[in-house]
Amino acid sequence: MYLNFPKLLFLPLIPLLITSCDAPDGSSKAAYPPPKVKTVSIEPADVPLEQEYPGRVIPIRLAEVRARVTGIVQVRNFAEGSDVKAGDVLFQIDPARFQAAVDGAKAQLAQAEAALSLASQREERAAGLLQKNVTSKDQYDVALATRKQAEAEVAVAKANLQTAELELSYATVRSPIDGRIGAALVTEGAFVRQEDGTQMATVRDLTSVYVDFTTPLGDLSKVQHESASGTLAYSTADTAIRLSADRDRISGQSGRLLFSSAVVNETTGQVSLRAEFKNPGNTLLPGTYVRVRMIQGVAQQALLVPQRAVQWDTLGQARVLTVKDGKVVSQPIVAGRSVGNRWLVSEGLKPGDQVIVDGAEKAMPGTPVTAEAADGQNASNAALKGGCATSCVPQAEL
């Protein structure tokens, strides 16, 4: 059984359906507002360019305490790992033999001085008799020569006494420098030798330390080329070289570069450098692995763009999206060095350009967008003018 409805009931709905399918402007698509993007304004600033290198800590002074006389060690007068001063007694070698040598040398000196006194008196008497023509000239010459020979024997006896006293002082082994002493390498009763210089202990001066590190020759050549061309300016700051902070163990203290080796390692192509750092609290111990940050120069009026704003194609060409006259423009750039989380741009941008950092996936070149300043733009620019606040990494290899 079929139900029949009057066809007139559907006729009023046809114009309503036709009207709902047409846009008010007569087109078939609805209009959407331009997408919103966030941009940063590129402003020039002087940026210190840092490079980070691995290095090793070595003591600024290291003294190997060695035996200077032969004998038996009687006493050790220090605690291992303690701080000692220059002149502190570390070991005592049996001094009996050296004291006997000193006593013998003193007796020989007294004997020589007595002989000199007698020879001087004879020379004076011979001189008086010669004036009275009582003695001959030959007898006076003999007395004079005897007196001079006695003077020479006194000088020899004094030298022997000085040598004996010196060896006696060497029996008392003292610290040559201020520093921290390591483990004792000999114990009481040990026999030490002067001939081979038996090592007894080691003292290291830790008030300051050296840090030795290496850098590729290419990095130095590039810095020299950029400095000569005026792209980089030398930094005169006291913090031109410093240590990277390491979990409160190393506080990032500043140092000074002492020298750069004039020789290139034939195997690695590296150049050796050395820096000196103060070591308050002796926190830096010899042999410690550290990382050194060195300012290679200052890029004057440099333009930096956030790394997240840079896109790379398959050929390694970098580009950014900028907003110009309310529309998106794809701009190729040359980004050769990273500074923290930014790229240093040498070509492609100019001061005042608005670079899209957020919302780039919604923007197509040539389409209109609504640009808003990214959060923290002013704070970021202020930090940038203050220098490279974060770690700077080497040039990217694409």
Secondary structure, 3 states (H helix, E strand, C coil): CCCCCCHHHCCCHHHHHHHHCCCCCCCCCCCCCCCEEEEEECCCEEEEEEEEEEEEEEEEEEEEEECCCCEEEEEECCCCCCEECCCCEEEEECCHHHHHHHHHHHHHHHHHHHHHHHHHHHHHHHHHHHHCCCCCHHHHHHHHHHHHHHHHHHHHHHHHHHHHHHHHHHCEEECCCCEEECCCCCCCCCEECCCCCCEEEEEEEEEEEEEEEEEEHHHHHHHHHHHHHCCEECCCCCCCEEECCECCCECCCEEEEEEEEEEECCCCCEEEEEEEEECHHHCCCCCCEEEEEEEEEEEEEEEEEEHHHCEECCCCCEEEEEEECCEEEEEEEEEEEEECCEEEEEECCCCCCEEEEECHHHCCCCCECEEEECCCHHHHHHHHHCCCCCCCCCCCCC
